[in-house]
Amino acid sequence: MSYQDDLPETSGYSKVSVIFSAIAGLALAVGSVWWAAGTAVFYEGLFRVNPTVAGGGIGTDWVVGNTVPWLDFLVALIHAVDVLMGVFILLMVFIHWAAFRRLATRMKQPGERTAEAVATDGGETDD
Amino acid sequence: MTSLDHGKFTRVTTTFHSLLGLDVFILFFTGYSLTFNDELWWMLSLLGGPQSVTALHRAAGFGLIALIGFWMTLMITTDTGRSNFREIIPSPKDFVAFIQDVQFALGRADERHPNAKQFAGGDPDEIPLLSYIGKGVVFIFAAELFLLTVSGLLIWSKTGLMQYFGTKTAAMGFVVFHGLLGVVMLMGVMLHIFEHGLHPAFYPVEPKAYIPRELIPETHADGGIEDLTLSPSWRAVSSVMGILTVVGITSVMIGSIFDEGYPVPREISIGGGPENLLLTIGINAGIFVLFVGLVLSMYGNLLRVRWERRLEKERQQPTAADGGQPDDD
């Protein structure tokens, strides 16, 4: 039995679809960054040219103010999400930590003499 | 026998995972040296100051959009992608697995649920493509990366935002939103590193994400976890990494509460420094965990190369029928 026979037959991705997807990904990246960079305004045009609030002239910043209510709400919301998810993620760390400690006790302990030693990193055993 | 366990990912997936990880690590190191610059001032200087850091962050952001676009296209256009997508949709079993994991951690269940198991032993069909936490990671990270990309693109040109909203602070508001949003992912990645780096059977890294399934013999692992020997350094290293992970997650969570910036305060508020020594140490502990993750990702790829060489060598000489080394037993 050659080594290839022992390896499983797996479904993978064809070269064509990988290349096609890579091109699509790059196109998306170029397009979106192009759009995002294109929304820039030359700084001399900002709060300057049009002398009305609606036109974004000088003083608009002062009239509109320091806060946008819904943006303020979004920032508060994301603060809450951070704390809630943080507590949940900590819980998951503790569950895994405890589970790993239980699993470790089931394994052969490092000092134990055994007939077949096992490399834990998937490498060669040194017997 | 090795503790490779069963390969579940294709070569494209393993490569994508490594590239995505590398890109996200660069985004974290550059982005959070700005958000938490009181605590990570050294990283900001090390990466070449604010201008260099923002340029690197944008370059990595471009890479992230390309990777997301690649992956979405691949998942939608191929049969393998579509069938794998069906396999990662959360099911009621995953909730049961979560409950059972809590019980297992408390000593009230004897086994982890199949949907929670990372190590299958002899039975590859027993465990699904992703554990319940793996599915959670995929969906939460996908949502996070999408929102981070959208908000990142919005703040790409801040003058555009300023003009649109008629106020300069709106741009700051979006920057703060973007930074706070990433904190969930930052904490999640720390959990991800702990979970896949410190499983006793796989320590120091679970090779499933690095060695493609086409390279893992189906018959190689016949035993259970009792047949594996615990690494001598596992107990000490897992304790240290566990503490660092918990400290890191807690610190970035606390840091995210204090690192405001919107609405822009009347007076400049300077945080960090000696009065915030604990937070500074804690956030740096978290960054250290990320750095360990980056190293483990490279180590995982090294394992793949070593495994490929080993198979290559076996191809040239007669092998044992079980696909292992002829002198294994």
Interface residues (C-beta under 8 A of the other chain):
Chain A: M1 S2 Y3 Q4 D6 L7 P8 T10 S11 G12 Y13 S14 S17 V18 F20 S21 A22 A24 G25 L26 A27 L28 A29 S32 V33 W35 A36 A37 G38 T39 A40 V41 F42 Y43 G45 L46 F47 V53 G56 T60 D61 V63 V64 G65 N66 T67 V68 L71 D72 L74 V75 I78 H79 V81 D82 V83 M85 G86 V87 I89 L90 M92 V93 F94 I95 H96 W97 A98 A99 F100 R101 R102 L103 A104 R106 M107 K108 Q109 P110 E112 T114 E116 A117 V118 A119 T120 D121 G122 G123 E124 T125
Chain B: M1 T2 S3 L4 G7 T10 R11 V12 G61 F62 G63 I65 A66 L67 I68 G69 F70 W71 M72 T73 L74 T77 T78 D79 T80 G81 S83 D101 V102 F104 A105 L106 G107 R112 A116 F119 I133 T149 L153 L154 W156 S157 T159 G160 L161 M162 Q163 Y164 F165 G166 T167 K168 T169 A170 G173 F174 V176 F177 L180 L181 V183 V184 M187 G188 M190 L191 F194 E195 L198 H199 P200 A201 F202 Y203 P204 V205 P207 I211 P212 R213 E214 L215 I216 P217 E218 T219 I225 E226 D227 L228 T229 L230 S231 P232 W234 R235 S238 G242 T245 V246 I249 T250 V252 M253 S256 I257 E260 Y262 P263 V264 L303 R306 W307 R310 L311 E314 R315 T319 A321 D322 G323 Q325 D328 D329
